[in-house]
Amino acid sequence: MGGLAGDECALRPRDYSHFVEAQDTRRARYGGYGPCIADGKCDTCPIANAAPTTLEALDDRILVRIGPGGSPYLMNRPEDGWASLAQRWTWQDLARLEGWCFGPRYRDEHSGGFWLERAT
């Protein structure tokens, strides 16, 4: 961007479409990611070198609802809508989630979202 904008990190998506791109950072395009925190030196980046995030769940599918502000929420009982117990996550942590794959988009009367499916 010719010095007009700072470096972004494809490991720091800010929404669903960039979360999908972050699954293979070679597909990532500029815009929609958080700022680089390692001055462009990926080999010393604490995000790139951090252990993957994990999710312990009893089910093999977890609904991730996208809240009004764009944040992802893992839902305990998706059929209850927003009345269900929910755990707020970040797109960055979801992008580094190990043992789960993102599944199809989902929409109901409560909101949009997508499914996480346990990798087999």
C-alpha positions as CSV (number, residue, x, y, z in Angstrom):
1,M,0.0,0.0,0.0
2,G,3.0,2.3,-0.5
3,G,3.3,3.2,3.2
4,L,-0.3,4.3,3.4
5,A,-1.3,1.3,5.6
6,G,0.4,-0.9,8.1
7,D,1.2,-4.6,7.7
8,E,-1.7,-6.9,8.6
9,C,-1.5,-10.5,9.9
10,A,-3.5,-13.2,8.2
11,L,-3.5,-15.1,11.6
12,R,-5.7,-12.3,13.0
13,P,-9.0,-12.3,11.0
14,R,-11.7,-9.9,12.0
15,D,-14.8,-11.5,10.4
16,Y,-16.1,-14.7,8.9
17,S,-14.9,-14.2,5.3
18,H,-11.4,-13.5,6.5
19,F,-11.6,-16.4,9.0
20,V,-12.2,-18.7,6.0
21,E,-9.2,-17.1,4.1
22,A,-7.0,-17.6,7.2
23,Q,-7.4,-21.4,7.0
24,D,-4.9,-21.1,4.2
25,T,-3.0,-17.8,4.6
26,R,-1.8,-18.0,1.0
27,R,-5.3,-17.0,0.0
28,A,-5.3,-14.0,2.3
29,R,-5.8,-10.6,0.7
30,Y,-5.1,-7.2,2.2
31,G,-7.8,-5.8,4.5
32,G,-9.9,-7.5,7.2
33,Y,-7.1,-8.6,9.5
34,G,-5.5,-7.2,12.6
35,P,-2.2,-5.4,12.6
36,C,1.1,-7.2,12.5
37,I,2.6,-7.2,16.0
38,A,6.1,-8.5,14.9
39,D,7.2,-5.8,12.5
40,G,6.8,-8.2,9.6
41,K,9.0,-10.9,11.1
42,C,6.8,-13.9,11.1
43,D,9.5,-16.2,12.5
44,T,9.6,-14.2,15.8
45,C,5.8,-13.6,16.0
46,P,4.2,-14.8,19.2
47,I,0.9,-15.5,17.4
48,A,2.6,-17.7,14.8
49,N,4.7,-19.5,17.4
50,A,1.9,-19.9,20.0
51,A,0.3,-23.3,20.7
52,P,-2.9,-23.9,18.8
53,T,-6.2,-23.3,20.7
54,T,-8.2,-26.2,21.8
55,L,-11.9,-26.9,22.4
56,E,-13.2,-29.6,24.7
57,A,-16.8,-30.4,23.7
58,L,-19.2,-33.4,24.1
59,D,-20.7,-32.9,20.7
60,D,-19.1,-33.3,17.3
61,R,-20.8,-30.1,16.0
62,I,-20.8,-26.7,17.7
63,L,-22.8,-23.8,16.4
64,V,-20.9,-20.5,16.2
65,R,-23.3,-17.6,16.1
66,I,-22.1,-14.2,14.9
67,G,-23.2,-11.5,17.4
68,P,-24.5,-8.1,16.5
69,G,-21.1,-6.6,16.8
70,G,-19.5,-9.3,14.6
71,S,-18.0,-11.4,17.4
72,P,-18.3,-15.2,17.3
73,Y,-20.1,-17.0,20.1
74,L,-20.0,-20.8,20.7
75,M,-23.5,-21.8,21.6
76,N,-24.4,-24.5,24.2
77,R,-28.0,-25.1,23.0
78,P,-28.4,-23.5,19.5
79,E,-32.1,-24.3,19.5
80,D,-32.6,-21.7,22.3
81,G,-31.2,-18.9,20.2
82,W,-29.5,-16.2,22.2
83,A,-31.1,-17.4,25.4
84,S,-28.6,-20.3,25.3
85,L,-25.4,-20.2,27.3
86,A,-22.8,-18.8,25.0
87,Q,-19.0,-18.5,25.2
88,R,-17.5,-15.5,23.3
89,W,-14.4,-16.3,21.3
90,T,-12.2,-14.2,19.0
91,W,-11.8,-14.8,15.3
92,Q,-8.1,-15.1,16.0
93,D,-8.5,-17.9,18.5
94,L,-11.0,-19.7,16.1
95,A,-8.4,-19.5,13.3
96,R,-5.9,-21.3,15.4
97,L,-8.4,-24.0,16.7
98,E,-6.9,-27.5,16.5
99,G,-9.1,-30.6,15.8
100,W,-12.1,-28.8,14.4
101,C,-13.1,-27.7,10.9
102,F,-15.4,-25.0,9.9
103,G,-18.6,-26.3,8.4
104,P,-21.5,-24.8,6.5
105,R,-23.0,-21.4,7.0
106,Y,-26.1,-21.3,9.1
107,R,-29.0,-18.9,9.6
108,D,-32.1,-19.1,11.6
109,E,-34.6,-16.7,13.2
110,H,-32.0,-15.7,15.8
111,S,-28.9,-14.9,13.7
112,G,-26.4,-16.1,11.2
113,G,-23.4,-18.2,12.0
114,F,-21.6,-21.4,11.0
115,W,-20.9,-24.9,12.3
116,L,-17.7,-26.2,13.7
117,E,-17.3,-29.9,13.1
118,R,-14.8,-32.1,14.9
119,A,-12.1,-33.3,12.6
120,T,-12.0,-37.1,12.1
